[in-house]
Amino acid sequence: MAILHGSWLLKNQNNYLFIWGETWRNSQINLEFITLSKLPLNPLAMIPEELKAFLEASNFKLPNNINQNYSDANSRTKFKKGKNTPEEIDLLNTTQIIAILTNFIGKDTISPVHSASLGVDKKTPQYLQPWKVEGFYLQPTTAIKFLTSLPLSSTDGKNSLLGGDIYFWVQIARWSLDLISRCKFLPTVKKKADGSLVAEWQVLLDSALDTTRLERFAAKMPLICRTYQEDRSENLQHLAVDLPLLPEELILEFLTSIIDAQIRDMLASQSPIENRLMMSLPPAVQQWLQALTGASNKINDDAMGLERLDAALKAWILPLQYQLTGKASFRTCFQLHPPNSEKTDWILAYFLQAADNSEFLVDAVTIWKYPVEKLVYQNRTIEQPQETFLRGLGLASRLYPVIAPSLETESPQFCQLTPMQAYEFIKSVAWRLEDNGLGVIIPPSLANREGWSNRLGLKISAETPKKKQGRLSLQSLLNFKWQLAISGQTISKAEFDKLVALNSPLVEINEEWVELHPQDIKTAQNFFASRKEEISLSLEDALRISTGDTQVIEKLPVVTFEASGVLQELVGVLTNNQDIQPLPTPSNFHGQLRPYQERGAAWLAFLERWGLGACLADDMGLGKTIQFIAFLLHLQEQDALENPTLLVCPTSVLGNWEREVNKFAPTLKVLQHHGDKRPKGKIFTETVNKYDLVITSYSLVQRDIKLLQTVNWQIVVLDEAQNVKNADAKQSQAVRQLETKFRIALTGTPVENRLQELWSILDFLNPGYLGNKQFFQRRFAMPIEKYGDTASLMQLRSLVQPFILRRLKTDKQIIQDLPEKQEMTVFCGLTAEQAQLYQQLVDESLVEIESAEGLQRRGMILALLIKLKQICNHPAQYLKESSLAKHNSAKLQRLEEMLEEVLAEENRALIFTQFAEWGKLLKPYLEKQLGREILFLYGSTSKNQREEIIDRFQNDPQGPRIMILSLKAGGVGLNLTRANHVFHFDRWWNPAVENQATDRVFRIGQTKNVQVHKFVCTGTVEEKINDMIESKKQLAQQVVGAGEELLSELDTDQLRNLLLLDRNAIIDEDEE
C-alpha cells in the first residue's frame, strides 16, 4: 500500500506544496553507488507515473487547470483526473532532496526507513541521510483546495493513506480557514531579495488562542517537514545535512501564502474601492491596492513613491508589530473584581501580564512608578513596559469604549462598571479582547462560560423503588426528589424569589458570584407554576444524566445528580467508576476461567439482574464463548435459569457451539434447531422447554420467527452479532421481534465500517436507547464520520460504554493471563452438496478398495483420503473447477468470518494448506470478499518472488496482512513473526508437521500471543482422526509418527467405520 507525503517549501521566495508518494519495495542501496555529485533516489519513493496512478486510484481531488510556472522546473507531467473529468491536470514534476531517517545495514549497505515503521524499536543504527525524491509542486491556490479535500477524521478510510507530514499540513490548512473567518490578516508590502516590492495579505496571530495554537503546532510538526535540503551537488565538498528550519517560520510562511491566495481568490480581481476615489490616491497606493486583488502582486512605481508607501504602512501596523513578529513577552491585561459588600459597582483593573504565565501580573501603580526602557520585576525583564501597557489600553478602548474615560487620567489604573456593564464585559467583551491579544481575568465562578455547574438548575437525588416490582428495565421509574441549586448550593423557593428581586444578572451566593440567566429564571418560574409534581425519572434518564447525554429536565439544567442504594452501584459500575466482583468459576464448569473471564461472566450476570442488554466484544481468542457458558451455569446454580435461552449464530459454527457447551458445561441441556427434520408446531414448543439452551442460525430465525415467538425465552443471544449490522436486513428485523428479559451480543468487531453498525447492535440490545436510525445518523454518525467531531465521539462513547465490554489482547492485564500460544479446533459442518459428494465417493471407493490388494490398495486409500479432504475444503476443489462461485463450503464460510475479525483487529494471519491448487482458488476469492491483496507462497514461487513476498509480509507496515502458504513450501525455513494467527485449513494428520508450520510464527522475535486455529469438518474422517489425536489413543500415537501412511493399513471394516459420514453434521442447504 502507498502513502502520500507532502510539505510546504520555501524556494527563492516562491512558496509551494511539494507532494510525493511512498510505497514498499526492496530499499537497500550499496554505499559504493553514493557519491558527492550524485545522491541516490529514495528506493521507496514513487516515480511520477506511479504517483499519478496512486492519486487517481485513491480519488484524491486535484483541481483542474493547474497552471504552474516555476523557473526551476525539471519537466511537466500531464494526466487525466479520472474518467468523469476529461480536463487535463497540469502538474509540475520535479526532484527534491530530503534528509530521511536511514538504517545502516552492515558495513556497506543503507536503507531508508519506511514512514510507517517510524517509532519501531530496531537494533540497527539510524541516521539522517539525504535522498532524492520525485514529486509534484502545487501552487498556494491549488494547494489549499487539495489539502482541504483530504480527510480530517481518522474514521475516513483515506486517512490511512496519508503520511504524518501531509496530515500535519491538512490541520494547518483548516486553521487558515478559521483565521480568515475571524479576519486575522492584514494587507502589507513585502520587500523581495531583489529590492522590488510586492503586495501581500499577511497572517495576524495576535490572540492568546492563536499564539498558543502556533506553539502547539510547532511542537508537533513532524521532523520530515523540516529536513528538505538545498541542492548543492555542484559545489559539494562533503556529504552533509542542513540544519532543520524553525517550525514556527514554516507555519507562518504557509499561513501567509495560503491566506493571501484565498483572499485574492475571494476578491477575484475586483477593485477594492470606487474608481473615482481610486484615481484621487497617489500612484503607489493605487498600484498597491490593485496588487492586493489582481493576478500579479508586483507594485511598479518610482522609488520615491514606493518608499513613502512602505513608510506609511509601517506606521499603520506599528501597534501590531509585536504580534506580527511574535516577540511580545508581556501584554496588557484586564482583571474583573466583584464589588465590596457595601458597593454595587465592579472594578476592572489594568495590569501587564506575562504571555507565558497568566499568573504573573504587574499592577498599573508599579508600571507608572518606573518610567524606564527595561523594568526588572520579580527577576523578569520587561521591555518598554509603559509603551506596551499604553498600546494595549489604546487597543482595548477601541474595542470597548466604556474604559476610554479612565484613560484621560495621567496614570490610568482601573475603571468602574455597573452590574449590567460587568455582565456585558463577561459575555461579549472578554473574548474580543482575548482575540486581539489582550489578557482577561474574571472570577473563577464566572469563568466557566460553557459549563452548567454554576447555573441555576436542578439537583436530583434518585434511588430504586422500595417495593419489589420484579426485574427493572431502562423504562422502569425511579424514586427521586429535586431541589433548585446554583453554584453547588441548594436554594429554597423563598431564596430564589429574593435573587430574582435583585434584578441583576450577577448575584452573590455564599460569598461566590454566579450568573443568573434570565431564561433560567423564567424556566424555573414556569417549573414552579406548572407540572413539577408530574415529572417522572426512568432508569434510562438516570443513565443519560450520569453519562452527560441528558442535561435538562423540563428545560432546567441538571447541575447535580446523586444516586443512592443499588442505583448507586449500577451507575458506578456502568460509568466505570467501580469494579464488579469477579464471578467464581461455577462448580459444574469443566475447566478454569482466567481472571479476566471471571470478570466478564460477572459483568453479564450484573447486567442480567437489571435486564440491560450486554455486548461482550472481547478480541478473538479471549473466550467470549466460555464466558457466556459460565454465566449460564451461574444462573443454573442460582436456580435462576427458569426458561430456555435462544442462541443465534452463523450456520458454520452451529456444531462448534454444541461441542463447546457439552465440553465445558455437560449439565446444560443443549438442542440444535436446524435441518429439515427440526421440530415444528406444538412439538417444537414442548421439546424446547425441556432444554436450557437452543442453538439456531440467523437464516432460520427469519424463516421460523412465528414458531420462535411461541416460546418465552429467558435470554436471546447473538453470536457474531456483526451479522445484524445492517438493521434493514430480514435477519436483523427478525431477531428484534423476539421477546425476552435479557439480550446479549457476542462480537469481536462491534464496528467494522460504519457507526450505523454499532447502532444496529445496540438497538437490538436496548431498543430506543440511541434513538431511531435517522436521529442517530444526524446526531452521531454524520458529525463523527464526516467531520471528525470529537465532542460527539466522546458523547457516544460515554453512552455506549455501560453496555459494551471490550478487552484487547494487548491490554497488560489480559496479556499476563494468556498463554503464549493458544491452540483451538474450529469445527465446521458440511453442506448438503458436500455430504452427497462425500458419501458417494466413500461408497464407490470402498467397493473398489475391497477387491484390491497390496500397493494398489494402499494407493487407492491414500487417494481416497486426499479426495475426501478436498471435498471437506470445498466442492470446487474436488470437482477441479476454476473458481469457487458455484458451490458452498462451511469451512470457507467460517474462515472468511474469522479473517474479517483478524483484519478488524489489525492483526496478521497465515493460512496453511497442503494443496497448492486450493491456494490458487482461495487467493482470488478472499481478495474479492475481503477487498484487499492476499499473498500466496507455494512450491512454484521463484526465489526472488519468495523473498519479496516474505519481505512485504514481515516488514511492510501497510502490506498485505494475510498470506496463504502450501504446507511443503512454507512449513519450514521461514520467519514470519509478524503474524499472530495461524489457520490450518486442511489437516496433515501429523502434529509434528503442523507444529513445524506453526513455528514459522511462534518463535523468537514474536511479540504477541499466537492463536492457532485447526479446521475440522464434523461428522467426517477429519473429526474422527482429530479425536484420536486429541485423546492420544494408541492408534493416534502411531499416526503422529506415520501420518496418513498408517491409515492405508486398515482393513475394510475399520476403514468404513473411519470414513462413515454422520448425517447430523449436514447443514441444510436452504439455510445458506
N, C-alpha and C positions, 0 to 999 in steps of 0.2 A: 504494500500500500504506500502511496505517495503522501508527502506532507508539503504544504505551501508555506514558504517563508517570505519575509519582506521586511524592509526597514527604510527609514527616512534618511536620505543622504544630502549632504551639503557639498555641492560641486561648483566651484567658480561662481558662487553666489546664486546659482540656479539650484533650487531645491526640488527633489522629486522622490517618489516612492520606487524602490527597486524590488521587484518580486522574482523569486526563483523557486525551483522545486527540488525536493529531496526524495530519493527512492532507496530501495535496499538492493545492494549487489556487492560483489567482492570489492572491497575497498582498500586492499593492501597495495602500497607503492614502494618500490625499491629506492633507497636513498640515492643510488648512483644516477637515477634519472632526474634528480632535482639539482638545478644549478642556479647561480645568482641571476642569470639572464633569462631563465625560463622556469617560472613557477609552474607546478603541475595543476591540471584541472582536478577539482574535487571529484573523485570517482562516484560519490553518492549523489552528486548534483545532476539534474536532468539537463539534457541538451534542449535547445529551443523547440524542436519538433515534439519531444516528449512533454515539455511543459505546456505547449499548445494543446496537445491531446488531453492532458490531465485537466486543464481549465475547462475544456469543452465537456469532458465526461462528468466532471463534478458539478456542472451547471453553475459555476461561479459567473456572476454577471459583470461583464465589461461593457461600458457604454460604447455606442457606435461613434464613428467619425473622430477617432482619436488622432490628433494632429501633433506629433512630436517633432521638435525642431532643434534638438541639442547638437552642438557642433562636434562633440567628442564621440558621436555615434560610430559604431563599427559597421552595422548593417541594419536592414529592416526586414521584418518578417510579417507577412500579411496572411491572415487566415479568416475563415468564416466562423461566425459565432453560433453555429448550430443550424439545423435545417429550417427553423422558423424565422431566422433573421438573416436574410441573404446579404445584408450590408457587410462590407469588409471592415475588419478591425485592423487598424494600422498601429502596430506596436514597435517600439524601438528595442532592438535586440543588442545587448552589449555584454561585456565581461567586467566583473568586479573582482577585487581581491578582498577576501575575508579571512581574518585570523580565527581559526576554528580549533576547538579542543581536539587534540590528536593523541592517539595511542602510539607508544614506541614499542614495537614488537621485535624482540631480538636485537641484533646489532645493526641490521641494515634495512629494516622494514618499518614503515609507518602506516597508520590507518586513521582517517578522520572518524571521530566519534559520532555515531548517528544521534540526531537530536532527541529521539525517543528513548535513547539509552542514557541520557544525562542524569546524573544522580545515582546511577547504579554503581555500587562499590566494586571496583575492579583493581586487581593487583598490578596490572601493567601501568608503568609511569605515563602520565599525560602532561602535555604542554600545549601552548598556543602556537600553531603553525599557519603561515599564510597559504591559502588555497585560492585558485581561480574558480569562479562560478559564472555560468552564463544565465542571463535572465532578461527581463523586460523592465523598461522605465515607464512610469506613469506620471504625467504632469499633475500638479495640485488639483486642478478641476476634475480630472479623471480619477485621481487617487481617492478623493473624498467620496465620490459615488461608488467606487469599488469597495472601499473599506466599510461604508455604511450598509452595503448589501450583504456583508459577511455576518454570521450569527454571533449574537452576544451570549445566548443561553447555552449551557453545557448539555441541555436536553436535545439540542439540534444535532442530527447525525453529522452535519458538515463540520461541526466543531472539532471532531477528531482528526480532520484533515488539515487543521491549522497549526503551524508551529507557534511556540510561545512568543517569538518576536513579532510576527504579524498580528497575533491576537492582542498583544500589548497595544499596537497602533490602532486596532479596532476600538479599544476602550478610549484612547485619546481622541479619536475621531468623533465618538459620541459626546465627549466632553466639549469639543469645539462647537457642537450644535447647541449645547446648554449655554455656553458663553455668548453665542450670537443671540440667543433668545433673551438674554439679560443685558444686551448691548454692551458687552465687555470688550470694546475695541475702540481704537482712536485712528483718525486719519493723520498720517505723518509723512515726512520726507526722509528718505534714506540715501546716504551718500555711498556710491559704489567704489570699488577699488580704483577705477579709472578716473574718479573725480566727478562723474556725472551724477545727477540726482534723479531719483525715481519716487513716484507716489506710492504709498503702501498703507493698507489697513493693518494696524499693529494690535496684537492682543493686549488686554489690560487686566492683569491679575492683582486687583487692589483690595480684595476682601480676604478676611482670615480664612474663609471657606476655601477659596481658590488657592491661596498660598499653601494651605495645608495639603490640598489635593496635589499640588505640584511636588511637594516634598515626598508624599507617599508614592506617587507615580515614579518619581526619580529613584526612590529606594527599591522599587520593584522592577525597574527596567532590566530585561534580560541582557546579559553581557554581550551577546552576539549583535545586539543593536548598536553597540559602540565600538566594534572591532573591525569595521570596514577600513581598508588600508588605501593609502595613496599609491599609485603605480609609479614606482621609481626604478623599474627594471633597467632603464638605460644608464643610470648613474649609480647603480647599486654596487657598493664595495663589499658589503657583507649582509647576510640574511638577518633581518630584524623585524620587530613588530612595533607599530606605532602605539603610543600610549592611548588608552580609551578616551573618547570625548566625554565631557561632563554631561550627565543625563539631563540636567536642567536646561542646558544650552540646546540640546537636540529637541526637547519637548517644546521649548519656547519658539524655536525656529519653525517647527512643524505647525504649531497653533497659528502663528502669524501667517505662514504661507497658505494654510488651508482656509483660515478665516478670510484672508484677502481674496482668495479665489471665489469663495462663496458669496461675499458681498458684491463683488464685481458681477457674478452670475445673476444675483438678485436684481441689481440695478440695470443690467442689460443695456449698457451704453446710453442710458437716459441722462439728460442734462440735470445736474443736481439743483440748479436754480433757473429762474426765468432768463431768457436770452437778453432782455433789456437790462436786467440787473447784472448779468454776466459781463456785458460789454462795458459797464462802468468800473469794473475791477481792474487792477494792474495786470499786465500781460502774464506775469509769472504766476499770479493767483489763478487766473483763468486756466492756464495750462495745467496747474496742479489739480484743480477740480476736474478737468477733463481726463487727466491721467488716472484719477481715482476711480473712474467709471468706464473708461474706454478699454479697448483691447490692448493698447500699448500703455505702459506705466511710466514712460520716459517724459521728463519735463525739459523742453527746449526753450531757453530764453537766454538773454545776455547775462554775463557773470554778476553784474550789479543786482539785477532783479532776483536772480536765484539766491544771492546772499541775503537780501532783505527778506525773502520768503522763509529761508531757513531760520533766520534770527527771530522772525515773528512767531513761527510755530514753536520754537524752543521756549520762548517766553510764555506762550499759551499753555504748553503742557508742563511748565516748570512745577506747579503744585503737585503733579503726579509723577515727578521724576523718580522719587524714591520707589514708588510702586512699579514703575516701568523697569527700573534697574534691579528690583528685588532686593535692595540693600537696607530697607527700613528695619532697624532692630527695635525701635520704640514707636508707639503710635498713641494718639490721643484717645482717652478712654472716658466713658461716662458711667458713673455708678449711681443707681437709684436707691435712695434711702427712704423708708417709710416715715411718717410724721411721728413726733413725740406725742406723749399721752394727752397733752393739753392743746395740741395744734392739729390742723386738718391738712395743711399743705405738705407735699412731698418735696424732698431735696434731690436735685440732680447735680452731683459733684463731678468736677473735672480733674483728670489725672493724666499722667503719662504711664503707659503700660508696656512691659516687655513683650515683644512679639512671640518669644519662645517660652514665656512663663506668665500666664494670665494673672497669677497671684502677686507678681512683682509690680507694685504701684508706687509712683512718685506723686505726692499731692501737689496741688497748684501753689500752695504757700511756699514750698521748697523751690519750685521751679522759678517763681518770681523773685525769690530771695537771692538767687545766684545767677546774674546775667552774664554767663560765661559761654565760651565756644564748646568746652567739654566739661561736663559735670560728672564727677565721680561720686556715686551714691551707692552705699552698701556693696562696695567692691565691684561695681559695674560702671562702665563709662558710657555716658550718653552724649552723642554728638549733637550740637546745636539744639539744646533742649527747648529753649523758648520759641525758636523758629518752628520746630516740629510741632510744639504744642499749639501755637497760633495757627499754623497751617491746618491742623485738624479741627480746631474750633471754627475756622472760617468755612471749611467744607461742611461741617455739621450744621452751621447756621443756614446754609443754603438748602440743606435737606430738611431741616426742622426749625423754621423761623422763630419758634417760641423762645429759643435761647438767645436770639440776636440782641435783645435789650441788655442782657447781662454782659455782653462783650463791649459795651460802651464804657464800662468802668476801666480804670487804669490797669488793674490786675484781676481779671475775672477768675472766680473760683467755683461758683455754683450758680444755679438758678432755682427758683421755686415753681412747683407745679401744683395745680389743683388736683383733686382726686380724679376728675374726668381726664385731665391732661396726662396724669400719670398712667391711667388706663390706656389712653391713646398711644402713649410712648411705648408701653409694653406690647400692645397688639400690632401697631402699624409703623412705628418709627424705628424701634430697636434693630429689626432685621435689615432696614435700609442703611442704617449707619454701619452695621457689620458688613454688608455687601459692598460698602465703599471703603473698606479697610480700616474702620474705626472700631475701638473696643467698646463693649457694653457689658455691665454687670448689674443684674437685677436680683432681688431677694430670692433665695433658693425655692421657697414655697410657690413663687410665681414663675419660676424659670421653666418648669415642665409644661411647655405650651401645648404639646401634642397629647400627653397622657391625661388620664382622668382621675388620678389618685387624689388630686386636690379639688376636684369639682364637687358640687352638690349632687348627691345621688343616694342610692340605697345600700344599706349594709344588710346582707342576707345571712341568716343562720338557718341551716336545714338539717333534718335528720329523717331516717326512715320511719314509717308509721309504727306506732307501738303495737297495734293489733296485728295478729297474724293474718295475712291475706294471701298466703301461698307465695309462689315464686314471683320475684319482681321482674320488670322489663323496662326498657327505655321509656315506655309511656306511663309507668307507674308514678302516681302522685306522691309527693313528699310532704311531711310536716315542716313548716318553715315560719319564721317571723321576720319582719323587716323593720328597719329604723332609718330615719334620714341621717345622713352623715356628710360631713365636709372636712377635708384635710385630715381624715382619720378620726375625727371626733363626732360622736353621735350627738344629735340635737333634737330637742322636743319641738312640737308644733309651735309653742309659745316663743321659743328661742328663734325659730325660723321666721316668725312674724316680726320679731324685733330687727333681725338682719334686713328683712325686706323694707322695713320702715326707714332704714338709714338712707335708702335711695342712692346707694353708691355701688359701683361695680367691684370695688375693692373693700373687703371687710376684714376685721381682725378677730380671730378666734383663738383664745388661749395663747396670746402673745405671738400669733403667727398670722401673717397676711395671706389671704387667699382671694381668688377671683370668683365672683358670684355672677354667673352667666344669666342675662335677662331671660333667655329661653328656658334655662333650667328652673328659674323661679316660676315662670308661667306653667311649665310642665308639672312642677311639684304642687302648685295650687290646684291645677286640674286633677292631679292624682288624689289630693285630699278631698276634693269636692265630689268625686265620682265613684270609681269602681275599685277602690283599694281593697275592699273585702272580697272581691270576686277573683282576685289573682290566684292562679294555680302555678305550681312549680313541679315539673316532672323530673325523673332521673336524667333524661336526655338534656333538659335545660341545665341541670346542675353540672353535668359533664361539659357542656358547651361553655358555661361560665368558667369552670375550672381550667379549661384549655385556652381560654381567651377568645373563643369564637363569638359567643354571645356577650354583648357588653351593655345591653339595655333591657329593662323590663318596664313595660308601659311608658316607653320613651325616656325613662330616667336611667342614667348610668348606674351600673352596679360597681360601686367603688370598693366593696369588701365582700368576700364570700367565705363563710365558715361552715364546715361540715362537722357533724359530731356522730358518735356511736359507730355503727357498722358502715354508715355512709362515708365517714372519715376514712375508714380502712379502704373502702372501694376507691374513693377519689385518690387516696395516697398511692395505692398500687397502680391505678390506671394512668396517673400522671407521672409514674416512675419515681416517686419520692420515697417509697418504702418497698422492701422486698417481700415476696411471698415465701413462706416457709417451704422448703423442698418437700416433695411427696415421697415418703419412703417407698422403696420397691415393694409392690404388693406381694404377699406371701405366695400367691399362685402364679407369679410371673417366673417363667423358666429362663433365668438369666439375671444379669445385674445391670441396672441402669447407671449410666455415668452421671456425675453431679449435675451437669447442665441439662441432662434428660429428666432428672428428678424435678428440676425447676420448671421445665416445660410442661410435664404432666400436672404439676401443681397449679400452673397458670391456667391450664384448661379446666381443672377442677374448680378453680376460683371463679372463672367467668361463667361456668355452668351453674354455680349457685345463684348467680344473678340473672341467668338467661340472656347473657350478652354474647353475641356471635364472636368467634375467635378465629383468627387467621394465623396458623403456625407456619412461618415462612423461612424456616432454617435452610441453610445451604444444603445442597445434595450431599448425602453421606453422613449427615449428623443424626439421622434416626428419627425422622418425623413419624414413621410407621410405628416403631415400638413405643414412642411416647404416647401415641393415641391408644395403642393396645393397653399400655399400663394404666392409662386414665380409665378405660372401660373396666379393667379389672378392679380398680379402686372403687368405682361405682358398684360393682358386683359385691365386693367385700362389705360395702356400707349398706347393702340391701337397697340400693337406690336405683338399680337397673330394673325398672318396672316394666318397660315396654321395649320392643326391638329397636335397634339402631340401623339406619339405612346408610350404607357407604356406596357412593357412586365413583367409579374410576374408569380410566381408559380400558377398552376391551383387552389390550395387550397385557395388562397386569392383574386380570381377574384371578388367575390361578396363583400368582405370586402372593396376593393378599391372603388367600385362604391358607397357603402354606405358612406364611409368617404368623398368622393368628394361631394355627394349630401347633406351631413350634414354640411360641412364647407364652401362649395362654390356652392350653388344652381344655380348661374348664369353660371357656366361652364356646357356645354352640353357634356354628357358622353355616350359612346357606348361600350358595351361589345361585343367583337368579339370572339364568341366561340359557340360550339354546331353545330349540323348537319344542322340547319336552318340559319346559318350565311350567309350574302350576299356574292355573288361572281361575278366575271367579272366586267362589267361596272356598274352594280348596286352597287357593293361594293365601287367603286371609287366615284360615285355620292353620296352615303349615307355618306361615311366617311367625305367628305368635308363639310358636314353640322354640324359636331361636333368639339368641341375643344379638346377633349381627347378620344382616342380609347384605350381600355384595352384588351390585349390578353395574351395568355400563351406562355411559352417557346416552348412547343411541337408544338403549332400551327404555330409559326414563321417559323420553318423549313419546315412545310408542305405547308404553304401559302406564301412562300418567294417571288415567282414571282408576286403574287397578291399584296403583301405589297409594292413591289418595284414600283408599278404603281402610288403610292401616293408621293407627295412632302411633306415629313414630316418636320415640323419645328424643332421638338425636338424628340429624341429617348431616352427613359428612361428604365433602367433595375432595377427592384425591386428585392431584394435578389440576388444581382449581383454575389454572390458566385456561382450561377448556371452556370456561364460561366468560372469557374476557370480552367476547362480542355479545353484548346484552341483548341484541336483537335476534340472535340465533335461536332456533327452536329448542335446543337442549338447554340453553340458558334460561329461556322462559319457562320450560318445564320444571326445572329444579326449584324455581321460585314459587311454584304452585303447591309445593309440598308443605303441609302444616307440621310444625314441630315446636318443641320447647327450647331447643338449643341447636345452633348451627356451627359447623366447623369447616374451615377451608384449609387444606394442606397444599402448599405450593412452594417451590424454591424460587419462583420468579413471579412475584405479585404484580410487577410492571415489566413488560418486555419492550414495548414500543411507545405506547401512549398512555396518558393518565386515565383515559376512559376505561382502560382495562382494570385499573385499581378500583374505580367507581363501581364497575360491574360486580367485582368480588365483594366489596363492602356492602353493596346494596342487597346482595344475597344474604349476607351475614346479619345485617341490621337495617332492614328496609327503611328507606327515607332518611337515614341519618345524614347522608351527604347531599340531600336534596334530590330533585329529579335530574335526569340526564342533561337537560338543557341548562338548568341552573348551574350544575357542576361544570359544564363546558365554559359557561360565561364567567363564573366566579373563580375557577381554579385552572382548568386545563389551558384555556387560551392565554391568560396572563403569564403562566409559568412556561409553557412550551414555546409560545411565540415571542414573548417579550422578556423572558428570564426574570420575572418578578419574584425577588427573594422573599418579600413580605408575604405574598400569597403562598409561596412554598413552605415557609415556616408555619403559617396558619394551618395549611393542610396537614403538615407533619404532626402538629400538636393534636389535630382532630383524629387522625387515624392511629396514632401511636398507642392509645389504650387497647386497641383491638388487633394489633399485629405484633407478633413476637418473632423477631428475626435475629438469629445468631450466625455469624460467619466463621468459617474455618480459620480465618486469620485472627480472630479475637484471641487475646492472650489467655483468657480463662478457658476458652474452648480447646486451644492447641494443647494445653497441658493435660487435658482429659482424653485426647485422641491418641490412638496408636499411630506409629509412623506409616504403617501400611494396613489398609482395610481391604479385605477380600470379601466379595459378596456375589452370590449366584443370582442371576436375573432369569426367572422362569417365564417363558412365553408360551402361549398356546399355538395351535395350528389352525389355519383357515380350512374351510371345508374342502377347497381345491387342493391344498397341501396334503390333507388327510387322505383324499382319494388317490392322489399320485403315490403317496407313501404306501398305502395298503396294497394298491395294485402292483407296485414294484416288489414288495415283500412276497406277495402270493406267487407271482410269476418266477421270482428268483429262487425261492425255496424249492420249487418243483425241479428246477434245473440243477440246483446245488445237491439235492438228494441223490441224484443219479451220477454225480461227478465224483472223482477221486483224486487224491494226491495234490500235486501242484496246481492242477486245473481247478480243483475245488477251492483251494486256498485263494487262488487268484480271483475266483468268482465272488467269494465272501468279501475280500478286500474291496473289489469294485463295487459291490452292493453297498458296503458301509459308506464309501465315498459318495455314491449317488444319493443315499438317504440324508447325508449331511447337506448335500446341495439342495434337496427338497426342503429341509428344515430352514436353510438360509433363505431361499426364495424360489418359487416355481420357475421363474425366468432363467435362473442359472442351470437348473436341471434340463430344461427344455432347450437350452442353448440359444436363447433369444438375444437380440441386440440391445434391448432396453428393458426397464422394469415397469413400464407403463401399463401393461395389460393384466398384471397379476398383483396379488397382495401377499404380504408376509407379516405375521405378528412380530417376529424378531426385528424386522426392519422398522416397523412402526414404533416399537419400543426404543430402538437405537436412536431414531430421529427425535423422539421426545426427550431422551436423556441428553443428547447433544445440544439441543436448544437450551437446556438448563446449564450445561457446561459453558456454552458461549455467553449466556446471560450473566454468569458469574465471572466472566473474563478469564476462564481457565483454558488449558490446552489439553488435547487428548490424542492418544494413539489408538488406532483400530487394527487389530491383528486378524488376519485370515490366512488359511493355508492355501487358498485358491486365488491365483493371480487373475483369473478370468472374472472372479467375483469382485475383486478390487476395481477392475475396469468398468464393470456395470455400476458399482456403488459410487465411484467418484463423480460422474456427471449427474447422477440422481441427487446426491447430497448437495452438490453445488447449486442445483436448481432449487431444491427445497429450502436450503439454509441461506441462499443468496450470498455465498462467499466462496473463495477459492479453497479447494481441498488438495493437499499434496498426496502423491501416491508413489511409493518406492517398492519396486519388485525386482525380480531377477534380471530382467532385460534393461533395467535402468543403467545408462552408461556411467562410468566413473565420474565424469565431470558433472553430469546431471545429479548424481547421487550426492556429491559434495555440495552442490548448490542448494538442493532440497534440504539437506541437514543444516546448512548454514542459515537458510531463511527461517527454518523452524526454531532453531536454537537461539539465534542472535537477532533476528529482525523483530523489534518490539511490536511492529504492526503487521507482521507477516501472517500467513495462514495459521490458524490455531488448531487445525485438525489434520492428521496425517494417517493415511491408510498404508499398512505395510504387509507384505506377504511374510509369513512366519519364517520361511527359509532365508529370504533376503534381508529381513530386518530383525530377525530374532537374536542375532549375536553381533558383537563388534561395534555397536553404535552407542553413543552417549546422547540421550535425548531427555535430559533432566528438566527442560522447560515444561514438559507435560506433567500433569499430576493426576490424569485419568487414563487408565488402560482398559480397553474393551477387547475381550477375546470373543469375537463374533461367532466363530465356529471353533470347536474344541479339538485339540490334538490328541486328547486322551492320554497324554503323558505329562504329568505335572512338572517333571523336570524341564521339558521343552518349554512349557508355558511360563515357568518361573524365569527361565533364561530370557524370554521375551520381556516379561515384566521388569526384569533387572535393567533394561535399557533406560528405565525411568527411575526405578528405586535403587539408587546407587549414590556414591559420594558426589556431592555437588547438588543434590536435591534439597531444596529449602522448604518444600511444602509436604503436607501429608498426602500420601498416594492412595488413590482408590482404584481397586481392580474389580472390573465387572465381567463376570463369566456368564455368557448367554447359554441357556439350555432350553430346548423345546420340551415341554411337558408331554407325558404320555408316549414318548418315543425312545429309541435306543439311547439318545443323548441323556435323557433323565436317568435311565437305569444305570448307565455306566457312571454317571456323575454320583449317583447314590452309592455305588460300590466304592468309588474312590474316597468319598467323604466318610464312609463307615469303616474304611480300612480293613475290609474283608480280605481273606487270603487271595482271592482272585484279583482284587484291586491291587494288592501288593505286587502281584506278577505283572499286572497291566502297567503299573508305574514304571517298570523296567522295560517291558516289551511293547507297550502301546497296542496298536491295532493288530500287530502280528499274532498275538496270543489268541485273539478272538477268532482267527481263522482256523484254530484247532478245535473249536467247539463242535459237538455233534449236532445233528439237525434239530433235535428237540430243544437242546439248550439254546441254540441259535434262534429258534422260533419264539421261545419264551423271552429272549432278549429283545427281539425285534417287534414283538406284539404291540399293536397300537391301542392305547387307552382312549376309547371314544369320548370319554368325559372331557378330554383335553381339547376337543374340537371347538373352535369359536364359530358360532353361527355366522355364515357369510352375510346374512341380511343385516347384521349389526354394524357392519363396517360402513 
